[in-house]
Amino acid sequence: MLFRAWGIARSLVMYHGVPGKHRRAVRHYKEFLGPGDLAFDIGAHVGSRVRAWRRLGVRVIAVEPQPDCVRILRLLFGRDRGVTIVPGAVGARAGRARLALSSATPTVSSMSPDWIESVATDRSFARVRWDRSVEVEVATLDELIEVHGAPAFCKIDVEGFEADVLAGLTRPVRALSFEYVPSAHDATLAALDIVERLGASANGYLYNYSPVETMRFAEDDWLDAADLIRLLESIRPSGRSGDIYARLRQVDDEPPSAPDQAQPGQ
């Protein structure tokens, strides 16, 4: 119980107690969201994104499987009619699944045994222990969209389960983000592949990268998938995690068409 209280307190300080962090988040998400928009926070944890998005006038669906974090979300946002709290997880198919919990570091609780095995070799995870587990309800993104509507932005931060979450989506959304952890590089590539396939039914996606919790993009220009992968390969040796952002390609993202060449005699 002491470890659980310590873990939640640590998360609250990390995500709500750092001076200037909330203002940076509001400024950062203005690029994607505005008043009246709908956003999905998949892996809402203790609600730092929910708080920033509500400041922008956004309606939020906050999905969180950890019981302790759900209690915090209800305490902070339970009376806010603009926030719907969904206790549970999102995956490739509806049902039930097991969530491995880290009492002292709830930010890394995960539903992916493969991800846990991958990051266990990372020195930054050396002291992390997944000491208990719970069974949770699982819905798909398609089901959430059917109930709540299509989001203007979908944040996915689920510790290696990102590809499974995206596998439950059959239509592109306007913009989204998902976590990148260098020691689980292959899991990120699997998620990126799904996003690329989703984008193929529209104009395709462009990408950028934000180092962990900086709320700043690494690149001035948005990238295609190949350039993003090259960027991630350059970041990978540093071991620093972050978030990949994707937005649907817009008309003004396309290179200008070459003018028609006049034919001889015209």
Rosetta blueprint (number, residue, H / E / L):
1 M L
2 L H
3 F H
4 R H
5 A H
6 W H
7 G H
8 I H
9 A H
10 R H
11 S H
12 L H
13 V H
14 M H
15 Y H
16 H H
17 G L
18 V L
19 P L
20 G L
21 K H
22 H H
23 R H
24 R H
25 A H
26 V H
27 R H
28 H H
29 Y H
30 K L
31 E L
32 F L
33 L L
34 G L
35 P L
36 G L
37 D L
38 L E
39 A E
40 F E
41 D E
42 I E
43 G L
44 A L
45 H L
46 V L
47 G L
48 S H
49 R H
50 V H
51 R H
52 A H
53 W H
54 R H
55 R H
56 L L
57 G L
58 V L
59 R E
60 V E
61 I E
62 A E
63 V E
64 E E
65 P L
66 Q L
67 P H
68 D H
69 C H
70 V H
71 R H
72 I H
73 L H
74 R H
75 L H
76 L H
77 F H
78 G L
79 R L
80 D L
81 R L
82 G L
83 V E
84 T E
85 I E
86 V E
87 P E
88 G L
89 A E
90 V E
91 G L
92 A L
93 R L
94 A L
95 G E
96 R E
97 A E
98 R E
99 L E
100 A E
101 L E
102 S L
103 S L
104 A L
105 T L
106 P H
107 T H
108 V H
109 S L
110 S E
111 M L
112 S L
113 P H
114 D H
115 W H
116 I H
117 E H
118 S H
119 V H
120 A L
121 T L
122 D L
123 R H
124 S H
125 F H
126 A L
127 R L
128 V L
129 R L
130 W L
131 D L
132 R E
133 S E
134 V E
135 E E
136 V E
137 E E
138 V E
139 A E
140 T L
141 L H
142 D H
143 E H
144 L H
145 I H
146 E H
147 V H
148 H H
149 G L
150 A L
151 P L
152 A L
153 F E
154 C E
155 K E
156 I E
157 D L
158 V L
159 E L
160 G L
161 F L
162 E H
163 A H
164 D H
165 V H
166 L H
167 A H
168 G L
169 L L
170 T L
171 R L
172 P L
173 V L
174 R L
175 A E
176 L E
177 S E
178 F E
179 E E
180 Y E
181 V L
182 P H
183 S H
184 A H
185 H H
186 D H
187 A H
188 T H
189 L H
190 A H
191 A H
192 L H
193 D H
194 I H
195 V H
196 E H
197 R H
198 L H
199 G H
200 A L
201 S L
202 A L
203 N L
204 G L
205 Y E
206 L E
207 Y E
208 N E
209 Y E
210 S E
211 P E
212 V L
213 E L
214 T L
215 M L
216 R L
217 F L
218 A L
219 E L
220 D L
221 D L
222 W L
223 L E
224 D L
225 A H
226 A H
227 D H
228 L H
229 I H
230 R H
231 L H
232 L H
233 E H
234 S H
235 I H
236 R H
237 P H
238 S H
239 G L
240 R L
241 S L
242 G E
243 D E
244 I E
245 Y E
246 A E
247 R E
248 L E
249 R L
250 Q L
251 V H
252 D H
253 D H
254 E L
255 P L
256 P L
257 S L
258 A L
259 P L
260 D L
261 Q L
262 A L
263 Q L
264 P L
265 G L
266 Q L
